[in-house]
């Protein structure tokens, strides 16, 4: 039995929670994956997977084996990178988990990292805050991008502040922007495209005004929604969204119909800046600003790819770029 491969299959099963999808991710057949896991169970003398007609999770012993698998796989990857590359020319995989509203920034970061170090292979996954925290604790993730205020939960990670998440009301359609000289393309896009203010931004909207709109919001279990709901409650405003989704792309598609508005952070709004019909008004009175940061497991061995990523995360040029592309108010 190849113990390392069996650990890899177990990690894939825990991630995908489905035998077929885990096998596909590992580029093997489902029977081969199942047989390898049964061989691992026989080798260790314990049941690892709870089985019926479909995957039902891991046994308590299986969770312990999974934790060991993550540690072993991380050490193997770090060693492989050390042997294949150098600090100046790192080579290997880097797994980045980002909360959905920060995925555009994570993707931009990954592209910049890969351009600087062509041997690094970044993977960006959209993950809920709790999934990122669990992944960092279990050493299943190299780097997380999420809400800095949650960094104290579980095993406290190391934190690299990136930007302040600030919020806009986003609409679409001819009625969204009566003055074409102050629409999203002429205002926000110009602000995000240059270090100095340019163009003209629409005046801020109050949270009370936003509460009167037919709103599409991210679903209640997402931390972004928790923050937005808390802000409405602080102001004594009762809000019932007409549409909820855990997908940012679905939210944008709903707004694009012209029937709904959405409260979204500038990093998401920036992805549609410059496209006709979109209109974004910053939310103020009062402003809500939420720190977003990269996080990595404290005390864990870092691969060369992770070290290169952390150098970029602290780079002044990168921080200036992320400020321009995260929709921060008052930049310049």
Secondary structure, 3 states (H helix, E strand, C coil): CCHHHHHHHHHHHHHHCCHHHHHHHCCCCHHHHHHHHHHHHHHHCCCCEEECCCEEEECHHHHHHHHHHHHHHHHHHHHHHHHHCCCCCCCEEEEEEECHHHHHHHHHHHHHHHHHCCCEEEEEEECCHHHHHHHHHCCCCCEEEEEHHHCCCCCCCEEEEEEEEEEEEEEECHHHCCCHHHCCCCCHHHHHHCCCCCCCCCCCEEHHHHHCCCEEEECCCCHHHHHHHHHHHHCCCCCCCCEEECCHHHHHHHHHCCCCEEEEEHHHHCCCCCCCCEEEEEEECCCCEEEEEEEECCCCCCCHHHHHHHHHHCCHHHHHHHHHCCCCCCCC
